[in-house]
Amino acid sequence: LKQIETNSEVELIPKGEFPGGVENSVFSPDGNFIYFNGNKADDKTQTVYRVPTLGGNAVKMLTDAWGVTFSPDGKQIAFRRGTDST
């Protein structure tokens, strides 16, 4: 994470912790956390993690889920689950 104004950086996720990469990142409404999709070696499905904005351990929040978003007041969370059907 890089703050443009001060040019300071914080490594939130150590390299190699998520070998499949990280995607769908979104800040929590209060700015204290970043929610993202990532897969650790033992994850069998899409998994949502959250990590503190100033660094710390990533915590598994949801399995078989992706695309986290929040209600305008920040009291509810929405995500996608299941398979795509066209």
VENJO-V636017 format. One record per backbone hydrogen bond with DSSP energy under -1.0 kcal/mol. NH is the residue of the N-H (numbers start at 1). CO is the residue of the C=O. E is the energy in kcal/mol with one decimal. If there is no record, write none. Layout:
nh=NH co=CO e=E
nh=NH co=CO e=E
//
This chain:
nh=3 co=8 e=-2.8
nh=7 co=3 e=-1.7
nh=10 co=1 e=-2.5
nh=17 co=14 e=-2.0
nh=20 co=39 e=-1.2
nh=21 co=18 e=-2.2
nh=23 co=37 e=-2.4
nh=26 co=35 e=-2.3
nh=28 co=33 e=-2.6
nh=31 co=28 e=-2.0
nh=34 co=51 e=-2.4
nh=35 co=26 e=-3.1
nh=36 co=49 e=-2.3
nh=37 co=23 e=-3.1
nh=38 co=47 e=-2.1
nh=43 co=40 e=-1.8
nh=48 co=62 e=-2.9
nh=49 co=36 e=-2.9
nh=50 co=59 e=-1.9
nh=51 co=34 e=-2.1
nh=53 co=32 e=-2.5
nh=55 co=52 e=-2.0
nh=59 co=50 e=-2.8
nh=61 co=48 e=-3.3
nh=62 co=48 e=-1.6
nh=64 co=46 e=-1.6
nh=65 co=46 e=-1.5
nh=66 co=80 e=-1.9
nh=69 co=78 e=-2.3
nh=71 co=76 e=-2.3
nh=74 co=71 e=-1.8
nh=78 co=69 e=-3.0
nh=80 co=66 e=-3.3
//
